[in-house]
Amino acid sequence: MATALVAIIVFGILVLIHELGHFTVAKLVGIKVHEFAIGMGPKLIQVKKGETSYSIRALPLGGYVRMEGEDEKSDDLRSFNNKSVLARISVIFAGPFMNFVLAIALFSIIFYSIGAPTTRIQEVMDQSPAQTAGIQSGDIIYSINGEKMDTWQNIIDTIGKSQDNSIHITIVRNGDKIEKTVKPTRDIETNRATIGIKTTIEKSIGASIRNGFVAIKAITTGILGFLKGLITRESNAAAEIMGPVGIINLVGQVARTGWIDVVNLTAVLSVNLGLMNLLPIPALDGSRILFLLVEMLRGKPVDPEKEGMIHLIGFGLLITLMLFVTYQDILKLFS
């Protein structure tokens, strides 16, 4: 029961923020919004304020913002299809964009709570390449090979890519910049190039936000790599794709380990939701944006009925895929 409750809260937050993006920008550009719904299926609660109905529906998966003239022809001056292409793209893009904003906020909260690694060195290992080069605790790594280092992750990645070649490090010590040349060694456990330093952990809002962006970049790169692997058949879709049942099970597992892990999972799912919605798949936001870009290039819109049919077919395929993935998730639970 607790797992289901946490899962509903997580899904609810993700959908609420996504749909709130569509809703807010639609209102800002003057589009008439008939309904703002969280969930799908039968209505549980509905409140009408002005021209818009706000509802919570029985199935806590998905949601929608129903706008005048979005999927049908309308002569209303405030309809979706009577707004400029840029205005409509802004409305569609706002949903995925808000998922990325949510992820940044959640990651920033996590990094601030546990402390964010900084570019200041806390400890230099004995007999390490850094100690041999004269680097000291308290030094700040300013740049490596001329590239400015903003986060600890940048430092790790840059040193890791050095392939054991000597690197030129600019450090800041007592306000002065000092140049050092260091030859990394390879860590036996991780098989990564290292120079033998540890970072300082600080509770900094700025560092937490920067690390939030770094985390999103890493997750996005991983997702795109996985999708590329699906095309080249290097990724195992059956083992790695997870549907609602699998996510609920995962939420239940992380809920037992503490709130930070739940927040972290929510942030990861938010990045996934935002990025997947931007893909040019029929029925998703990315496809709608693609049709609007085509309209911008052609100077006239694609036939709404044809576009609607494409989205309908895409929606059907997505539902079929979700049912298949859910079936696989259930098999995994009992295997």
C-alpha positions in Angstrom: 0.0 0.0 0.0 2.8 2.4 0.9 4.6 1.5 -2.4 1.5 2.3 -4.4 1.0 5.6 -2.5 4.6 6.7 -3.2 4.3 5.6 -6.8 1.1 7.6 -7.2 2.8 10.7 -5.7 5.8 10.3 -8.0 3.7 9.8 -11.1 1.4 12.6 -10.1 4.3 15.1 -9.7 5.8 14.1 -13.1 2.5 14.5 -14.9 1.4 17.6 -13.0 4.6 19.5 -13.9 4.6 18.3 -17.5 0.9 19.3 -18.1 1.4 22.5 -16.1 4.0 23.6 -18.6 1.5 23.1 -21.5 -1.3 24.8 -19.5 0.7 27.9 -18.4 2.1 28.7 -21.8 -1.3 28.1 -23.5 -2.9 30.6 -21.1 0.0 33.1 -21.6 -0.5 33.1 -25.4 -4.2 33.4 -25.1 -5.4 29.8 -26.0 -8.8 28.7 -24.6 -8.2 25.7 -22.3 -11.3 23.5 -21.7 -9.8 21.1 -19.2 -6.6 20.4 -17.2 -6.6 16.8 -16.2 -4.3 14.7 -14.0 -4.8 10.9 -14.7 -6.9 9.2 -17.3 -10.3 7.5 -17.3 -13.4 8.3 -15.2 -13.4 11.6 -13.2 -13.0 11.4 -9.5 -12.9 15.2 -8.7 -13.7 18.1 -11.0 -13.7 21.8 -10.2 -14.6 24.5 -12.8 -13.0 27.9 -12.6 -13.8 30.3 -15.4 -13.7 28.6 -18.7 -11.4 25.7 -17.5 -12.3 22.5 -15.7 -9.7 21.0 -13.4 -10.1 17.3 -12.8 -8.4 14.3 -11.2 -9.1 11.0 -12.9 -9.2 7.4 -11.7 -6.1 6.0 -13.5 -2.9 7.8 -12.1 -1.1 7.4 -15.4 -0.8 10.4 -17.7 -2.8 13.5 -18.0 -3.7 16.1 -20.6 -4.6 19.7 -21.3 -7.6 19.9 -23.6 -7.3 23.1 -25.7 -9.8 24.6 -28.2 -8.8 23.6 -31.8 -5.9 21.4 -30.9 -7.0 18.3 -32.7 -9.9 19.6 -34.7 -10.8 22.6 -36.9 -12.0 25.7 -35.0 -12.9 29.2 -36.0 -12.5 30.5 -32.5 -9.9 33.3 -32.4 -8.5 31.8 -29.2 -8.2 28.3 -30.6 -4.8 26.5 -30.7 -4.8 26.2 -34.5 -5.3 30.0 -34.9 -2.2 30.9 -33.0 1.2 31.5 -34.6 3.5 28.5 -35.3 6.0 29.8 -32.7 3.2 30.2 -30.1 2.0 26.6 -30.7 5.6 25.2 -30.6 6.1 27.0 -27.3 3.0 25.4 -25.8 4.0 21.9 -26.9 7.6 22.3 -25.9 6.8 23.7 -22.5 5.7 20.3 -21.2 9.0 18.4 -21.7 10.9 21.6 -20.8 9.2 21.7 -17.4 10.3 18.1 -16.8 13.9 19.1 -17.2 13.3 22.1 -14.9 11.8 19.7 -12.3 14.8 17.4 -12.6 17.3 20.3 -12.1 15.4 21.4 -9.0 15.3 17.9 -7.5 18.9 17.1 -8.2 19.9 20.5 -6.7 17.9 19.7 -3.6 19.8 16.3 -3.3 23.2 17.8 -3.9 22.6 20.6 -1.4 21.3 18.1 1.2 24.3 15.7 0.9 26.7 18.4 -0.1 28.1 18.9 -3.6 31.6 18.0 -4.6 33.6 21.1 -5.6 36.8 21.9 -7.5 38.7 22.5 -4.2 41.0 19.7 -3.2 40.5 18.3 0.3 43.2 15.6 0.3 46.2 14.6 -1.8 47.2 11.0 -1.5 50.7 10.1 -0.4 53.1 9.2 -3.3 50.4 10.1 -5.8 51.1 11.9 -9.1 49.4 15.1 -7.6 51.7 15.0 -4.6 54.8 14.5 -6.8 53.7 17.5 -8.9 53.4 19.7 -5.8 49.6 20.0 -5.6 48.4 20.6 -2.1 45.1 20.2 -0.1 43.2 23.5 -0.3 44.2 24.1 -3.9 41.4 24.8 -6.4 41.6 23.2 -9.8 41.0 26.0 -12.3 41.6 24.3 -15.6 43.0 21.2 -17.2 44.8 21.4 -20.5 43.4 24.9 -20.9 39.8 23.8 -20.4 38.1 25.5 -17.4 36.8 23.1 -14.8 33.4 24.1 -13.3 32.5 20.9 -11.5 34.2 17.9 -9.9 32.7 15.7 -12.6 34.4 17.7 -15.2 37.7 17.1 -13.5 37.1 13.3 -13.2 36.0 13.0 -16.9 38.9 15.1 -18.2 41.5 13.2 -16.2 39.8 9.9 -17.2 40.1 10.8 -20.9 43.8 11.6 -20.6 44.8 8.0 -21.5 47.7 8.2 -19.0 49.3 11.1 -20.9 50.7 14.1 -19.0 48.1 16.8 -18.3 48.6 20.5 -17.6 46.7 21.7 -14.6 46.2 25.3 -13.5 45.5 25.6 -9.8 44.5 28.5 -7.7 46.4 28.8 -4.4 46.0 31.9 -2.1 44.6 33.8 -5.1 47.5 33.0 -7.4 47.3 30.8 -10.5 50.0 28.1 -10.6 50.8 25.8 -13.5 51.5 22.1 -12.8 52.2 19.1 -15.1 50.9 15.8 -13.8 51.2 12.3 -15.3 48.1 10.3 -14.2 48.3 6.6 -13.1 45.6 4.0 -13.6 43.4 3.1 -10.7 43.4 -0.7 -10.3 39.8 -0.9 -9.1 38.1 1.4 -11.6 40.7 1.2 -14.4 40.4 4.9 -14.8 43.2 7.5 -15.0 43.7 9.3 -11.7 46.1 11.7 -10.1 45.3 10.9 -6.4 43.1 13.7 -5.1 39.9 13.9 -3.2 37.3 16.8 -3.4 35.9 19.0 -0.8 32.2 18.6 -0.1 30.3 21.8 0.4 26.7 22.8 0.8 26.6 25.4 -2.0 23.5 26.4 -3.9 25.5 27.3 -7.0 27.5 24.1 -6.9 24.4 22.1 -6.4 22.7 23.6 -9.4 25.8 23.1 -11.6 25.9 19.4 -10.5 22.2 19.1 -11.3 23.0 20.1 -14.9 25.9 17.7 -15.0 23.6 14.9 -13.8 21.0 15.7 -16.4 23.6 15.7 -19.1 24.9 12.3 -18.1 21.4 10.8 -18.0 20.5 12.3 -21.4 23.7 10.9 -22.9 22.9 7.5 -21.5 19.3 7.5 -22.8 20.4 8.6 -26.3 23.2 6.0 -26.2 20.6 3.3 -25.3 18.3 4.5 -28.2 21.2 4.3 -30.6 21.9 0.8 -29.3 18.3 -0.2 -30.1 18.8 0.8 -33.7 22.2 -1.0 -33.9 20.8 -3.9 -31.8 23.5 -3.4 -29.2 20.9 -2.6 -26.4 18.7 -5.3 -24.9 15.2 -3.7 -25.0 13.5 -6.5 -23.1 15.9 -6.3 -20.2 16.3 -2.5 -20.0 12.9 -1.0 -20.9 10.5 -0.7 -18.0 6.8 0.1 -17.9 4.4 1.3 -15.2 4.5 -2.0 -13.2 8.3 -2.1 -13.3 8.6 1.5 -12.2 6.1 1.0 -9.4 8.2 -1.9 -8.2 11.4 0.2 -8.5 9.7 3.0 -6.5 8.9 0.5 -3.8 12.5 -0.6 -3.6 14.0 2.9 -3.3 11.2 4.0 -0.9 12.7 1.6 1.6 16.2 3.3 1.4 15.1 6.8 2.1 13.7 10.0 0.7 16.8 11.0 -1.1 16.7 7.9 -3.3 13.0 8.6 -4.0 13.7 12.2 -5.0 16.7 11.0 -7.2 14.5 8.4 -9.0 11.8 11.1 -9.5 14.4 13.3 -11.1 15.7 10.5 -13.3 12.2 9.6 -14.4 11.5 13.3 -15.1 14.5 13.5 -17.5 13.3 10.3 -19.2 9.8 11.7 -19.6 11.0 15.0 -20.9 13.4 13.5 -23.4 11.2 10.8 -24.7 8.4 13.3 -25.3 10.7 15.3 -27.5 11.3 12.3 -29.8 9.5 12.6 -33.2 7.1 9.7 -32.3 3.5 10.1 -33.4 1.2 11.2 -30.5 4.1 12.6 -28.5 5.1 16.2 -28.2 8.1 15.8 -30.4 5.9 14.7 -33.3 3.6 17.6 -32.9 6.6 20.0 -32.9 7.8 18.3 -36.1 4.4 18.9 -37.8 4.6 22.5 -36.8 8.1 22.9 -38.2 6.8 21.4 -41.4 4.0 23.9 -41.4 6.5 26.7 -40.9 8.6 25.5 -43.9 5.6 24.9 -46.2 3.8 28.1 -45.2 0.6 26.2 -44.6 -0.5 23.5 -42.0 -0.7 19.8 -42.6 -4.4 18.7 -42.9 -5.6 18.5 -39.3 -7.5 15.3 -40.0 -4.5 13.5 -41.5 -2.3 14.7 -38.7 -4.9 13.6 -36.1 -5.0 10.1 -37.8 -1.2 9.8 -37.6 -1.3 10.7 -33.9 -4.1 8.3 -33.3 -2.2 5.4 -34.9 0.9 6.4 -33.0 -1.1 6.4 -29.7 -2.4 3.0 -30.5 1.1 1.7 -31.1 2.3 3.3 -27.9 -0.5 1.6 -25.9 0.3 -1.7 -27.5 4.0 -1.3 -26.6 3.1 -0.3 -23.0 0.9 -3.4 -22.7 3.7 -5.6 -23.9 6.3 -3.9 -21.6 3.8 -4.3 -18.7 3.5 -8.0 -19.5 7.3 -8.3 -19.4 7.4 -6.4 -16.1 4.9 -8.9 -14.6 6.9 -11.8 -15.8 10.1 -10.4 -14.2 8.3 -10.0 -10.9 7.4 -13.7 -10.7 10.7 -15.0 -12.2 
